Structure formats: C-alpha cells, structure tokens
Amino acid sequence: MISTRYLSQDEIHKMARAVLSDLEIHPLSRADKIRVAADYARDELRVNPRESACKLAVKLADVAWNEIKLSVRRAVK
C-alpha cells in the first residue's frame, strides 16, 4: 500500500540520486525528471510524493549534475 506523507531529507536525496542516475544515461526534460523522482518514491519508498518534494529532488539532481560537468571541465583543462 502506498502512503501519503512528508518525505525526510534522506528520502528526497534518494529521489535526487535516482534522477541523477537517469541524467547520466540520457538528457531529460524537467517533466521527465519530476516523473522519475515520483516513480522512485512510489516504487522504492512506497510513498505518493507531493509535487514540491519531487521538484526539490530535481533541483538537487540538477545541482549535482552541474557540479559533475564543472569537475569534468576542470579535469580536461
């Protein structure tokens, strides 16, 4: 059974890692990123997430992705 509740910071970070994992494979639109975060919450955490939690997970994933890109650029230079 899937519950509806507030997610912890750890759970939102797990959702962000799921989004980041998909970003490493192929580019995603914002809507796709939100869908990946929501799917992860439902499938793995058994929680029906609020939209704000999904958007926060996407923001965290985007920040991590940008940091990865900057690190690669620095390493190449």
N, C-alpha and C positions, 0 to 999 in steps of 0.2 A: 504494500500500500504506500502510495506517495503522500507525504505530508506537506503542509504549507507552514513554513516558519521562517524566522530570520536566520540567515546563514552566519556562521562565525567567520572571522578573518581568515582562518586557515582554510575553510571550505571555499571561500571566494578565491584565495590564492590557488587552490587546486583547479578551480574552473579556469583561471587565467593560464595555468600551465597547459591545460587541455587546448585552449585557444592557441597558445604559442606553439604547441606541437603541430597543429594543423598549419599554422603560418609557415613553419619550416619546410613544409611539403609543397604548398601552393598558396598563391595570394588569395585573400578572402575579402569580400565586401564587409562593411560594418554590419549589415543584416546577417550575413553568414557567420560572422564572429559571435554575434549575440545568440544565434541559433546553436552554435557549437557549445557555448557556455551553458545555455539552458538544457541542452541534451545531456551534457555531462552531469549536471545537477540532478536531473531526473533519473538517469541510468545508474550513476555511481553513488550518489548521495541519497537517492530516494526522496528528493525534496522537489517540490514545484517552486522554482525560484521567482522572486519578484524581478521585474524588469530592471530596477535600479541595481540589484546585485549582479545581473548579467552585464550591465553597462560598466560597472566598476571592474569586473573581471576583464572585460575587453580593454578598458583603459590601462590596466596593469599589464596586460599582454602586449599592448602597443608600446608602452614604455620599455618593457624588456626587449622587444624586437628592435626598437630604435637603438638601444644600448648595444645589442649584438652587432647591428650594422656599423655603429661607430667603432667598435672594437676591431672589427674586420678591416675597416678603412685604415685604422691606426697601424695594424699589423702589416698591411700591404705597403704602406709608405715607408 
